[in-house]
Amino acid sequence: MSYNILCQKLVKRTMFPYANKSSLKWKTRRPRLLSEFSYLMPDIMCLQEVYTKNWIDTYDMWFKREGYGSQMFQSVYKSHGVSISWKKSQFKPIDQLCLRMDQTASVCDETLKTDNIALIVVLQFIGSDNDSTSGLIISNTHLYWKPSGCYERLQQQILLQRGLKTMQDKYPEYPVISCGDYNTTPDDAGYDLLTKPRPVKLNEWQLDNLLPQSLHEDLSESEDGSDKETENQPLSYSEMASLGTSGETKDAQNKRRKLEQEEREAEAQLVRDTKRVNNLVATLQSESKPFKSCYATYADLDPTYRTEQWPGEPIYTNYSLWKGTLDYIFYAPENGLSVREVLSLPPEEQLKPGIPNDTFASDHVSLAVRFDLAE
């Protein structure tokens, strides 16, 4: 199971204007979350946006009472983190790796500017102490949230894949399952780079979205969106063009030269950023094998979740003011792992106009998968 449970500290009325006050309060959300946990009772549970305070006073105690072992990990810069829990009757933890995707990490000689994390836990099946092939590698992450941060998320994906590779080298027979809120839609470059056979050919829109955010800053506008220098421009551009540069006033000449310099700098920045993107794309493809997404064909099972934006994946896993798919359960098809069935997603009528509501405690829906593991 993978579930972004919505950190209580992040709940703001302005984020969920459609919700009634009760559905946003912790005393209401708490029993609904625990009820969903109890109903599904998965063997392994991966949670995102786990508020540290609520982990201590609620989640950790619930997991212990219900017979789960758990590991929780958070960024030092945030009040929430991710957790992986497992039924102690089924598994025992034998290894783990905590990944900080912040200023302490670097990818392709670039220091990261984000504050995200990932947790990897290696679980061995109970009763298989002498069997080195009987276990699972589980990862859980919550990637950078800004829609324009595709470049930063790609850096984080590389770090996560490197962490998984470290564990795979130590436990080569263990299948890999990677859960999380990837903050990546199925039409993003990040999704294709995670799931498609190598080499992946990205389209122009995907490549443009991968450019670092610095390229998209509008350097010609003031803070209020106006162009203050325009008020003092004595001639229009068409008038200057008809007169040639000889007809320019001194102010117009200075402005033209400034704009020409900005254009040269923007073009040079584009060349540099394109090289950075190509380097990241090549690195991810060379260092990792493609995953499969457990919900990649969900729209074939439930046509009400179909969208023209992307084939197969559900139209949404987040249903708030913004609606779309951000959450995934990926797995490596090697080592005998295959999907038997997936948890059905709720009908849209139960979610409108948005969640949280009187039934659902988070702005995301939970995902769950039953796997088969060949002996």
Salt bridges, closest charged atoms under 4 A:
ASP43 OD1 - LYS87 NZ 3.60
ASP57 OD2 - LYS53 NZ 3.27
ASP60 OD2 - LYS64 NZ 3.21
ASP95 OD2 - LYS170 NZ 2.50
GLU110 OE1 - ARG276 NH2 2.94
ASP129 OD1 - LYS92 NZ 2.86
ASP169 OD1 - LYS165 NZ 2.94
ASP181 OD2 - HIS142 NE2 3.25
ASP181 OD2 - HIS364 NE2 3.70
ASP192 OD2 - LYS196 NZ 3.49
GLU229 OE2 - LYS258 NZ 3.07
GLU248 OE2 - ARG256 NE 2.49
GLU260 OE2 - ARG256 NH1 3.13
ASP273 OD1 - ARG276 NH1 2.65
GLU287 OE1 - ARG162 NE 2.77
ASP300 OD1 - ARG306 NH2 3.04
ASP327 OD2 - HIS364 ND1 2.74
GLU341 OE2 - ARG370 NH1 2.07
GLU349 OE2 - LYS352 NZ 3.23
ASP372 OD1 - ARG340 NH2 2.72
